[in-house]
């Protein structure tokens, strides 16, 4: 059987160095990644944004500080997930694109967050100053942003359908790793069509539990859903 690719130590060290840099997370957008890797990771970035409720109207576009805060938080979450998850799980899911993960994923996530919040890169960072500091081709950065935004617009509906279907029958565990149940149904907002929560079949008996999305977090690799708060039995 073919062995899954393992992370090179240099990859991890580079990610950690980038995460602790004063240029984080914008240093990730200057990495040279191929277009096919971006095509692969954009749907995953859309799914993360949907899970976290990152969409137009959730943050005012002119609140640059808030937009930056969301980007930094979500990119850091994704990178920490990369550093701590099992190689075989990510390699199985991403296949040949694993070689450019997490840099391609970070770029896809940054631009997807901006797109869904109705902002552009120039709204939150001084591209010219960044270009001069790192000796970058500004036109190339803008071309890549246009390319990724086009990918997002073409993949958004498909990615959300896949996201919704993938939720069904997924295992739900506590933050301590205890099995709680599985997803039996999905709850959408009747007006906006956004995902509001999940219906769980609890482990014991036929009892069902309705849980809002804010009380859960996804693990992209183990495919488990983690319930942040578990109500104690009386």
C-alpha positions in Angstrom: 0.0 0.0 0.0 1.2 3.5 -0.9 2.3 5.5 2.2 0.7 8.8 2.8 3.0 11.8 2.5 4.3 13.0 5.8 4.9 16.7 6.5 8.5 17.8 6.1 9.9 19.4 9.3 10.8 22.4 7.2 7.2 22.9 6.3 6.2 23.0 10.0 9.1 25.3 10.9 8.1 27.7 8.1 4.5 27.8 9.2 5.4 28.5 12.8 7.8 31.3 11.7 5.1 32.8 9.5 2.6 32.6 12.3 4.9 34.5 14.7 5.9 37.1 12.1 4.5 40.7 12.4 3.4 40.3 8.8 1.0 37.5 9.7 -1.3 36.5 8.1 -0.5 38.5 5.0 2.8 36.8 4.5 0.9 33.7 3.4 -0.7 35.4 0.4 2.7 36.0 -1.2 3.6 32.3 -1.3 3.8 30.8 -4.8 1.1 28.1 -5.0 -0.3 26.7 -8.2 -3.8 27.4 -9.4 -5.0 23.8 -9.2 -4.2 23.7 -5.5 -6.3 26.9 -5.0 -9.2 25.3 -7.0 -9.0 22.4 -4.5 -8.9 24.4 -1.3 -11.4 27.1 -2.1 -14.5 24.8 -1.4 -13.0 23.9 2.0 -12.5 27.6 2.8 -16.2 28.3 1.8 -17.3 25.5 4.2 -15.3 26.9 7.0 -16.9 30.4 6.5 -20.3 28.8 6.4 -19.7 26.9 9.6 -18.5 30.1 11.3 -21.3 32.3 10.0 -18.8 34.5 8.1 -21.0 36.2 5.4 -22.0 39.6 4.1 -23.7 41.6 6.9 -22.1 39.7 9.8 -19.4 42.4 10.0 -19.6 45.9 8.6 -17.2 46.4 5.7 -15.8 49.6 7.1 -14.8 47.9 10.3 -11.4 47.0 9.1 -10.2 46.1 12.5 -12.9 43.5 12.9 -12.3 42.1 9.4 -8.6 41.7 10.2 -9.4 40.1 13.5 -11.7 37.5 11.9 -9.0 36.7 9.2 -6.2 36.3 11.8 -8.4 34.2 14.0 -9.6 31.8 11.3 -6.2 31.4 9.6 -4.6 30.7 12.9 -7.2 28.1 13.7 -6.7 26.4 10.4 -2.9 26.4 10.8 -3.0 25.1 14.3 -5.3 22.3 13.0 -2.6 21.6 10.4 0.2 21.4 13.0 -1.7 19.1 15.3 -3.7 16.8 13.0 -2.6 13.4 11.8 -0.7 13.4 8.5 -2.6 10.4 7.1 -6.0 12.1 7.5 -5.0 15.3 5.6 -3.1 13.3 3.0 -6.1 11.1 2.4 -8.4 14.1 1.9 -6.2 16.4 -0.1 -4.1 13.8 -2.1 -1.7 15.4 -4.4 -2.6 18.9 -3.2 -1.3 18.1 0.3 2.2 19.2 -0.8 1.0 22.8 -1.0 -1.1 22.7 2.2 -1.3 24.9 4.3 -0.1 27.8 2.2 -2.7 27.3 -0.6 -5.4 26.7 2.0 -4.4 29.9 3.9 -4.6 32.0 0.7 -8.0 30.4 -0.2 -9.3 31.1 3.3 -8.1 34.7 3.5 -9.7 35.7 0.2 -12.9 33.7 0.9 -13.4 35.6 4.2 -12.8 38.9 2.4 -15.2 37.9 -0.4 -18.0 36.8 2.0 -17.6 40.0 4.0 -17.8 42.1 0.9 -14.3 43.4 1.2 -11.1 43.2 -0.9 -7.4 42.9 0.1 -6.8 46.6 -0.5 -9.6 47.4 2.1 -7.6 45.8 4.9 -3.9 46.0 4.0 -1.7 48.4 2.2 -0.7 46.3 -0.8 1.9 48.8 -2.1 3.7 49.0 1.2 3.6 45.2 1.5 5.0 44.9 -2.0 7.8 47.3 -1.4 8.7 45.6 1.9 8.8 42.1 0.4 9.8 43.1 -3.1 6.6 41.7 -4.6 4.9 42.1 -8.0 1.7 44.0 -7.0 0.0 43.2 -10.3 0.6 39.5 -9.7 -1.0 39.7 -6.3 -4.1 41.5 -7.7 -4.4 38.9 -10.5 -4.3 36.1 -8.0 -7.0 37.8 -5.9 -9.2 38.2 -9.0 -8.6 34.5 -9.9 -9.5 33.3 -6.4 -12.6 35.5 -6.1 -13.8 34.1 -9.5 -13.2 30.5 -8.1 -15.3 31.4 -5.0 -18.2 32.8 -7.0 -18.3 29.6 -9.2 -17.9 27.1 -6.3 -19.9 28.7 -3.5 -23.3 27.0 -4.2 -21.7 23.6 -4.9 -19.5 23.8 -1.8 -22.5 24.6 0.5 -24.5 21.7 -0.9 -21.6 19.4 -0.2 -21.2 20.9 3.2 -24.8 20.3 4.1 -24.8 16.7 2.9 -21.5 15.9 4.6 -23.0 16.9 8.0 -25.6 14.1 7.9 -24.7 11.0 10.1 -21.5 12.6 11.3 -20.4 11.6 14.8 -20.8 14.3 17.5 -18.3 14.2 20.4 -17.6 16.3 23.5 -14.4 18.4 23.8 -13.1 15.5 26.0 -13.7 13.0 23.2 -16.8 11.3 24.5 -19.3 10.1 21.9 -22.6 11.9 22.2 -24.5 10.8 19.1 -24.8 11.5 15.4 -26.4 14.1 13.1 -29.9 13.1 11.9 -31.1 16.4 10.3 -30.1 20.0 9.4 -31.9 23.2 10.4 -31.9 26.1 8.0 -33.1 29.7 8.5 -36.4 29.9 6.5 -35.7 33.5 5.4 -32.0 33.5 4.6 -31.4 29.8 3.9 -28.3 29.8 6.1 -27.5 26.9 8.4 -28.8 27.5 11.9 -28.2 24.2 13.7 -28.3 20.4 13.7 -30.6 17.7 15.0 -28.7 15.0 16.9 -29.7 11.4 17.6 -28.4 10.9 21.1 -26.4 7.8 22.0 -28.9 6.6 24.6 -32.5 6.0 23.6 -34.4 7.8 20.8 -34.1 11.3 22.2 -33.2 14.0 19.7 -31.3 17.1 20.6 -31.4 20.4 18.6 -28.0 22.2 18.7 -27.3 25.7 17.3 -24.1 26.0 15.1 -22.5 28.4 17.6 -22.3 25.5 20.1 -20.3 23.3 17.7 -17.0 23.2 15.9 -15.9 21.0 13.1 -12.8 18.9 12.7 -12.0 18.9 9.0 -10.0 15.8 9.1 -11.5 13.3 11.6 -14.9 14.4 10.3 -16.2 14.6 13.8 -18.3 17.5 15.1 -17.3 18.7 18.6 -20.0 20.0 20.9 -18.5 22.8 23.0 -21.0 22.4 25.8 -22.7 19.2 27.0 -25.7 19.6 29.2 -25.3 17.3 32.3 -28.0 14.8 33.0 -30.2 15.6 35.9 
